[in-house]
Amino acid sequence: MRDWLASNGWKDEVFLDFDPERGIAAGERWERALNEAANRCEAVLFLVSKAWLDSGWCRREFELAHHLNKRLFGVLIEDLSPGQLPEELTGTWQVVRLAAGRDHVVLRVVFPVTHEEAHVTFSAEGLQRLKHGLEAAGLDARYFAWPPQHDPNRAPYRGLRPLEAEDAGVFFGRDAPTVEALDRLRGLRETTPPRLLVILGASGAGKSSFLRAGLFPRLKRDDRNFLPLPVIRPERAAINGDAGLVAALEEAFRSAGIAATRANLRAAVQGGAAMLRPLLQSLTDKATLHATDGGSAPALPTLILAVDQGEELFTAEGQDEAQAFLVLLRDLLVQDAPALIVVVAIRSDSYAFLQDAKFLEGIRKVPFDLGSMPQGSYAEVIKGPARRFEGTQRPLKIDDGLIDALLADIERGGAKDALPLLAFTLERLYVEHGGDGDLTLDEYRSLGGITGSIEAGVETP
């Protein structure tokens, strides 16, 4: 299985406990090593056999992964009937059968230690299903198509604009927080209502991009468990604005293929939670019919209602709609029909407004701290988007000297505001000099570095 994963693109991303290079080292505490590996991983594969089912240690590993809210894949390496699998396993994970069927392929293996050769047969269809499931579960940007089909000339660097869902393929530098946030949401899904996750970060930390290009497209892929509505931005009209609740519902119904007029949706919102719940339930019912993993019958997915720039709910303008919106959220959150998680991205210095909001009194808020991006992640923000052009008609090469200069200038300026400054400079570099397929240190210097590019940008009408 390790060799098959490597041959399909996961060569350096697999933790296998007895692997001589990437597994548990001699003398290492194995239980702690397994815990750390499970904590940082995106998905856990269990190779299920009769021996696995009889093993208390294997069951403990499963319980650990389930406790950490990981994506779980049960890979049946013996032809087990559904009745032989415990209900707590089949109800919570995706099951792939590799030992059943007649479409087997033969894989050559070499045993560790003895180096003896043997041959293993797996179902070709099962392997294809597993590959598809792992790609869908993959958080790395390379598992998302880019550039988007509707915008083939889209720039890889977005400047001060937040990355959107179609930019998931160039969202780099936030792997660990993305894994942690998704695990947190899976954990919330298992709890009783109300469920409110608050993404906290300073201005310029990249909360909007994290929500829109990081979490949203990955939740959308996990359609067995989640149904994210289009992201809402309150601005001055949290309900009826261009990016308000009614617009988000209209887009969600259109995407689901459910006929609904804006007028009817607005009337349901105005009628409160009692009128809106049946409409939301119709979305989850329709989504359940299209769950993609092909395992056991899925439960209804949990709706995700995400609010970007949550501090706008507490500005002086638009308070009538903001208060009505908060009342509606409260009434939706306290019941579980349909299941709902609300996610609010808000500046850390505005969190007190959300904590003290009288309309959300009694609603537990679960904070998620999105701190400043670690210095070591900035290189991926620079190099990652350029790698997406490899093998395309739009190659983009970035000189190593330019990367070093950008990182050095960021380090000299300190961590504060580094991400927006870097994003702005990269966009300007690409717009001014990316047309010939490369970005160089001399071109960066011609802009005057980070400071010069910002000054030039301010002066540009």
N, C-alpha and C positions, 0 to 999 in steps of 0.2 A: 504494500500500500504506500509506503514511503517513496519507493522508487517510481510508482505510478504518479504520485503527486508531483514529484520532481520533474518528470517528463511532461507534465501538463502545466508547468509554470510556477509551481510552489517549491522550488528547489531549496531556497534559503529561508523559508518561512515556516518550517515544520519543526515542532518540538516532539521528539520521540524519546521516551525515558532512557532506553538502552542504546541509543545512537552513540557511537564512540566519539563523535566530534561535537554534536549539539545536544546530547542528552545529559543525564546526571553524571557528574564527574565523580571519580573515586573519592571517597571520604566525605562527600557532600551529604547533607541531611536530605534524604529523598522526599520526605513528606513536605518539607518546606519548599523544595525545588518544584514539586508538582503543583503546590499551591500558587507559587509565583508564576509558573508557566500558564496555569489556568486563568489567573487574574488578568494577564496582559493579552491573552489570545482573543481572536475574533470568533472562532468556532472550535468545537471539540468533536472529534470523531471517536466513537466507541465501536470496536470490532466485536460484534456480538456473536457468541457461540453458546453451546450448552454449558461449556466450562465457565464462560463469562457469567451466565445467569446464576451459576452455583457459587460464584466467588463473592465473599463478603467484601474483599478489598476492591474489586471492580465496582461493586454497588456503591461503596464509599466514594470512589472517584466520580461516579455519576452524580451522587448527591452533592459533592463539592461543586461540580460544574453547574448543576441546576441552581444551587444556592447563590452562585456568582452571576446567575441570569445570562448564561452564555447561549449562543446558538448551538443546538445539539444535533448531531447526525448519528443515527443508529445504522451501522453498516453490518448487515447480516452476512457473515462468512460461512454459515451453515444454513441448510434449508429448514428453517424453523417456521412452524405454523403460527398464525396470529394468536391462537390460544395459548401458546407457550410463552408469549411475551407479557410481562406484568403490565397492568393497566397504567401504572404511574409512568411507565416508559413510553408506551405508544401514544399516550395522550399529550405528551409534552415535547416530543422531538420528531424530527423527520427521519423516516425509515427508508433505507435503500437496500434492496435485495441483490447480493452479488452471487449467491449460490444457487438461485433458482433459474428456470428457463433453459433454453437449448441454444442460446446464442453466445456460448462461452468463447472467450479469447484466452490464449495461453501466455502466461507471463513467466519469464525466467527470473529466478531469484538465487542469491548466494547467501547462505546462512552466516551470521556473525560468528566469530571465534573459530568454528570448524572450517569455514569457507567451502562447505559442500554445496553443490548445485542442486536445485530442485525446480519443479514447475508447478505453478498455481493457475487455476482456471477461474475467471470471474465473468459474470454476465456483461456483455458489451452494452446492453441497454442500461443495466444498473450503473455501470461506470459513467455513462453519458449523463444519467440523471444526477449522479453525485457531482460530476463536474459542473453541471448547470447550477445545482444548489449551492456549491461553494463559490462560484462566480457571483451569484446573486447575493450571497452573504458577505462577499468581500468588501471591505471598507476602503481599500486602497483606491486612489483616483483612477488607476489604470483599468479598473473594472467598469468604468463608466465611459460610454462613447463620447468622444470629443474630437473636433468641434461638433456642435449640434447640427443636425441635418438642415434645419430651417435657417441656420446662420453659419454657413461654411467658412466665412472669412472673419469670424469672431476673434477678437484680440485675446491672447492668453493672459494678459495682465490687465486688470480692470480698474486700476487706479484707486481713487477714493470711493468708488461705487461698490456696494456689497456684491459679492459673488452670489449668483442665483442658482436655482436647481440645475439649470443646464450647464453650469460651470463646475459640477461635481468632479468632472474629469481633470480639472486643474486646481482642485482644492488640496493644498499641501501644507504640511507643518503642524497639523493638529490631530495626528493619529491617536495618541494616547487619550486626550480628552474625548474624542469621538467614541472610542471603545467604552470609556467610562460612562459617558452620558447614555449610550444605548443600553448598557447593562443596567443603569439606574432606571431607565424607562421600562425595561422588561421586569425589573423588580417591582416598580409601582403598579404595573399591570396586574400583578398577583395580589395586591393589597385591596382592602375595601375603600370605597370612596369616603371623602373627596381626595382627588389626586391632582396636585398642583406643583409643578417643577419650575423653579425660578433660576434662569441662567444669569449669573451676576458677573459683571466685568467692568473695568474702567472704560471711559471713553477712548476709542481707538484700539481696544483689545480684539476687535474682529467678531463681536457677538452676532451681528447680522449675517455675515458670511458663514459663521459656524452653524447658525440655525438654518439658513436657506440652502447653502451648498454642501454643508456637512451632514446635519441630522436629517433634513427633510427627504432628500433622495434615497438615503439608506433606510429610513423608515418605510418609504414607499415600496421599496423592494421586499421588505419583510411583510408581505401582504397577508401572511397567515396570522400575524399578531397585531398589525397596526394598519390604520387607515388615516393618514394625515390629510387634513384639509389644507387648502392653499393658505399660505402665511398671511396673517392680518397685520396691517400697520395702522394704528389709530389715527395719526395726524390730527385733524380737527373734527373728524366724523368717524368714530369707531364703528358705527353701524352702517351708515349709508355712504361713506366715502368711497373713493375709487379703489382703495385697498381695504375696505371695511368688511364687516361680517357678511352682509348681504352679497357683496361681490364674490367673496370667497365661497359662499354656499352655491351661488349660481355656477361658478366654474367647477365646483365639485360635482354637481348634478349633471352638468354637461359632459364631464369626463366619464361619469358612470353610465351615460346613456339613458338617464332618467329625465323624462320631460318635466320641466318646472319653469314657470315664468318668474321673472324678477318680482313682479307685483305679488304673487302668491308667497314667495319666500319672504318678502318684506312684511307681509301681513302675518306670517307665522312668527317672525322675530318679534313683531310688535305685540303679538298675543302671549308672549312669554314662553317659559320652558315647557308648559303643558302642550302648547301647539307645535313647538319646534321639535320635541323629542320624537314624534312619529316620523317626521321627515328625516331626521338623523338616523333613525332605525332603518329606514328604507335604504340608506346608503350602505350601512353595514351588512344588511341582508344581501344586497346586490354584490358587494365585495366578496362575501363568503363563497359565492358561486364560482368565483374566479381565482381562488387561492391556488398558488402555483406549485406547491412542493409535492403534491401527489401522495402524501402520506395518509395517515388516518383522517377521519372526518374532522375538519377544523372547527374550532369554536369561533364565535363571532369576533372579528378584530376589534381592537380598542381604538376609538376615534382619538386623534391628536389634534387639538385646536391650539395653534401656535400664534403668539402675539409678539411681533418685533417692535423694538423701540417702546417698551412698556411705559417708560417715563412720560410719554405723550398722553397717557390716560389721566395725568394729574396736572396738566397745564391749565391755565385759566380758560383758554379757548376750547370750545367743544365739550364743556363739562356735562351738558344735558345728555348727549349721546354716550359719553364716557361712563357716566353713572348708570345709565340704563344697561349698558354693556356689562358692567361689573355685576349688577343685579342678576342679569341673565346667566352669567358664568356661575355665580353662586348657586342658583337654582338648578342648573344643569349638573354641577359637580356633586351635589349632595345625594343624587340618585344614580343608579347603575343601569339605567335602561334608556339609551345604550351606554356601555362603558365608555368613559371619557377621561382623558388626561389633558389638562391645560398646561402649556409650556409658555412662560413669559420670559423674554430676554429684556433685561433692564439694567441701566447703569447702576453701579454699586452705590453711588451717592444718592440715588433716588429710591433705594430699596425700602427705606423707612416709610415712604408714602404707600407702598404696596402692603407692608406689614400692618400699617395702621388704618388701612381703608375700611371704613365702617361696613361697606357692603360685602366685604370678604371676612368679616369677623367670624371666628370659629373655624375658618378654613385653614388647615395646616399647610404651610408653605415649605417645600423641600428645596433648600438652596443648592445650587451647583456652581462652584467657583471656577470661572474661566479666567485664569490669571494671564499675565503677560506671556507672550510666546517665548519659550526658552531660546537663548542665543543659538544653540546648536540646530534649531529648526529653521532658521532664516535661510540657510543654504538651500533647503528643499523648496522654499517659496520661490527662490530664484531659478533653480535648475529644473524642478519638477515640471512646470508648464512647457518648458522648451523640449523636454523629452517626449512630450505627446506628439511632436511634429516629426519624430524619427520615422523614416520610411514613407513620408507623405510628400505631396507636391509643394509643401510649405516648410522646408527644413529651417531650423533655427539653431545656430551654434552660438554659445556664450563662452567667451574667452575666460580661462581660469583666472587670469589677472584681473578681469572685471569683477568676478565673484569675490576674490580676495579683497579688492578695494571697497566694494559695497559692504562686506562684512566688517571691515576695519572701520569704515565711517560710522556704521551703526553702533559698533562697540564704543567708539569715542563719544557718541552722542548719548549713550546710556539707553536703558531699556524703555524708558517712557516715550510714548509716541513713535517708537521705532517702526512698528508694522505699517501704519498709514504712510509714514515718510518713505519707507521702502516701496510700498505699493504705488505711490504716486510717481516715484522716480523710475520704476520699471516700466510703467505705462508710457511715460514721456520718452524714455529711451526707445521703446518698441515703436512708438508712433513716428519718431524722428529718424530712427536709424535701422529699424527692423526689416525694411522692405527688401534689402539685399540678402537676407538670410543669415545675418550674424549680428552680434552685439559685441563691441570691443571696448577695451579700457580707454583707448584714445577718444572714442565717441562719448564715453561717460565723462571724461575730463573736459571735452568740448562743451558739455552742458554745465560745467562748473561743479560736478559732483552732486550730492544730494541737496546741498544748500543752493547751489546755482540753478538746479532744475526747478526747485520750488519757486525761487525768485522769478525765473523766466515764465513759469506757469502763471504766477500772479499777474505778471505784466501782460500776458497774452489775453486779448479781448475775447 
